Amino acid sequence: MRKALMVTVEVDPVRVESRLAGGELSCPSCPDGVLAGWGFARSRRVVGLVDPVRPRRSRCRGCAATHVLLPVSLLLRRAYTAEVIWAALEAKAAGAGHRVIAGRTGMPACTVRRWLRVMGRRVEAVRQWFIGVAVSVGVEVLGWSWVAGLGA
């Protein structure tokens, strides 16, 4: 069985539809594949957003693999926006513990603790990934050296 991959796209659904229709999204599963629209993934609630999210699905015209087109503001398998998770990581880098962060944000302490433990083990890879995403959407990333404090 083939594993479906998630593709990160911009937040604007009109732009995503335009890119799908124009054959501008490449398939991550095969070298020459182009993604086309293929319905929608299930609707889900995400903390940090008012309305539920229903990500677009796509299917490769070449290999027929399907992919969820996840907006860049969301993270794979997370019920919180990237902004919410990022705020917790910022607080950790500023010296706050998981209980303090949980209390400030209203998130369960065990969830915050898990994020901090996982991210602490992967801090450099995560830092590079977030910076790559930020650069790809046009965010100025100079001065993000504080992210190194997450591993502490």
C-alpha positions as a printed NumPy array, in Angstrom:
array([[  0.   ,   0.   ,   0.   ],
       [  1.338,   3.431,  -0.964],
       [  1.616,   6.021,   1.757],
       [ -0.157,   9.279,   0.921],
       [  1.971,  12.35 ,   1.53 ],
       [  0.912,  15.746,   2.747],
       [  1.785,  18.782,   0.648],
       [  2.097,  22.217,   2.263],
       [  0.369,  25.011,   0.35 ],
       [ -0.499,  28.648,   0.968],
       [ -3.451,  29.552,   3.177],
       [ -5.526,  31.212,   0.417],
       [ -7.891,  28.53 ,  -1.011],
       [ -8.47 ,  30.55 ,  -4.198],
       [ -4.728,  30.549,  -4.898],
       [ -4.505,  26.809,  -4.167],
       [ -7.357,  26.108,  -6.621],
       [ -5.649,  28.285,  -9.218],
       [ -2.374,  26.415,  -8.799],
       [ -4.16 ,  23.04 ,  -9.035],
       [ -6.025,  24.076, -12.185],
       [ -2.829,  25.452, -13.723],
       [ -0.801,  22.295, -13.034],
       [  1.583,  24.229, -10.799],
       [  1.745,  21.724,  -7.917],
       [  4.238,  18.891,  -8.273],
       [  3.711,  15.424,  -6.895],
       [  6.091,  14.575,  -4.029],
       [  5.741,  10.859,  -4.844],
       [  7.007,  10.846,  -8.423],
       [  9.473,  13.015, -10.354],
       [  7.23 ,  14.179, -13.205],
       [  3.798,  14.137, -11.573],
       [  1.396,  17.057, -11.487],
       [ -1.352,  17.329,  -8.891],
       [ -5.018,  17.872,  -9.759],
       [ -7.983,  18.48 ,  -7.462],
       [ -9.476,  15.357,  -5.845],
       [-12.136,  16.43 ,  -3.352],
       [-11.516,  17.346,   0.25 ],
       [-10.125,  15.717,   3.379],
       [-12.344,  15.4  ,   6.445],
       [-13.275,  18.538,   8.304],
       [-11.443,  19.082,  11.602],
       [-11.332,  21.582,  14.435],
       [ -8.006,  23.306,  14.99 ],
       [ -7.229,  25.302,  18.133],
       [ -6.318,  28.814,  17.063],
       [ -8.937,  28.98 ,  14.29 ],
       [-12.571,  29.966,  14.621],
       [-13.968,  27.732,  11.876],
       [-13.224,  24.059,  11.183],
       [-10.665,  23.333,   8.482],
       [-11.4  ,  21.103,   5.493],
       [ -8.134,  20.683,   3.569],
       [ -8.153,  20.15 ,  -0.185],
       [ -7.072,  16.765,  -1.51 ],
       [ -5.209,  16.183,  -4.729],
       [ -4.298,  13.282,  -6.951],
       [ -1.231,  12.931,  -9.131],
       [ -2.02 ,  12.708, -12.835],
       [  1.016,  10.462, -13.27 ],
       [  1.211,   7.96 , -10.402],
       [ -2.378,   8.385,  -9.068],
       [ -1.135,   8.936,  -5.495],
       [ -3.384,  11.158,  -3.382],
       [ -2.17 ,  13.971,  -1.15 ],
       [ -3.754,  16.314,   1.382],
       [ -2.943,  19.959,   0.651],
       [ -2.368,  21.321,   4.136],
       [ -2.247,  25.116,   4.556],
       [  1.124,  26.37 ,   5.776],
       [ -0.56 ,  27.696,   8.934],
       [ -1.227,  24.102,  10.076],
       [  1.087,  21.264,  11.007],
       [  0.637,  17.62 ,  10.118],
       [ -1.242,  15.624,  12.779],
       [ -1.628,  18.601,  15.106],
       [ -4.92 ,  19.986,  16.436],
       [ -3.291,  23.389,  16.992],
       [ -2.191,  26.023,  14.486],
       [  1.503,  26.527,  13.843],
       [  1.089,  29.964,  15.444],
       [ -0.157,  28.45 ,  18.735],
       [  2.666,  25.907,  18.837],
       [  5.195,  28.566,  17.884],
       [  4.015,  30.787,  20.765],
       [  4.644,  27.911,  23.189],
       [  8.13 ,  27.414,  21.747],
       [  8.832,  31.145,  22.027],
       [  7.781,  31.104,  25.682],
       [ 10.093,  28.151,  26.324],
       [ 12.969,  29.965,  24.629],
       [ 12.252,  32.936,  26.924],
       [ 12.602,  30.656,  29.962],
       [  9.017,  29.627,  30.786],
       [  8.26 ,  26.056,  31.848],
       [  5.519,  23.852,  30.45 ],
       [  3.08 ,  24.532,  33.322],
       [  3.457,  28.306,  32.995],
       [  2.989,  28.105,  29.219],
       [ -0.064,  25.885,  29.625],
       [ -1.549,  28.259,  32.183],
       [ -1.039,  31.288,  29.928],
       [ -2.497,  29.619,  26.846],
       [ -5.19 ,  27.362,  28.295],
       [ -3.64 ,  24.291,  26.7  ],
       [ -3.234,  21.035,  28.64 ],
       [  0.122,  20.937,  30.437],
       [  0.813,  17.42 ,  29.12 ],
       [  0.366,  18.656,  25.525],
       [  2.753,  21.569,  26.046],
       [  5.278,  19.309,  27.827],
       [  5.157,  16.817,  24.93 ],
       [  5.711,  19.572,  22.339],
       [  8.652,  20.965,  24.279],
       [ 10.27 ,  17.549,  24.752],
       [  9.874,  16.59 ,  21.101],
       [ 10.981,  19.967,  19.798],
       [ 13.908,  20.075,  22.234],
       [ 15.214,  16.818,  20.765],
       [ 14.716,  18.094,  17.219],
       [ 15.456,  21.779,  17.712],
       [ 17.887,  22.278,  14.836],
       [ 15.814,  20.372,  12.27 ],
       [ 12.662,  22.174,  13.428],
       [ 14.392,  25.561,  13.317],
       [ 15.53 ,  24.976,   9.759],
       [ 12.085,  23.704,   8.704],
       [ 10.251,  26.715,  10.197],
       [ 12.722,  29.135,   8.654],
       [ 12.338,  27.396,   5.279],
       [  8.561,  27.675,   5.491],
       [  8.784,  31.305,   6.59 ],
       [ 11.12 ,  32.186,   3.721],
       [  8.885,  30.378,   1.21 ],
       [  5.918,  32.55 ,   2.22 ],
       [  7.929,  35.777,   2.319],
       [  8.56 ,  36.271,   6.051],
       [ 11.724,  38.127,   7.072],
       [ 13.7  ,  35.694,   9.268],
       [ 16.701,  37.739,  10.399],
       [ 17.088,  37.659,  14.16 ],
       [ 15.54 ,  34.224,  14.726],
       [ 18.655,  33.027,  16.555],
       [ 16.581,  32.785,  19.792],
       [ 15.229,  29.476,  18.51 ],
       [ 18.478,  27.868,  19.699],
       [ 17.17 ,  28.376,  23.276],
       [ 14.515,  25.687,  22.758],
       [ 16.986,  22.88 ,  23.352],
       [ 17.778,  24.107,  26.857]])
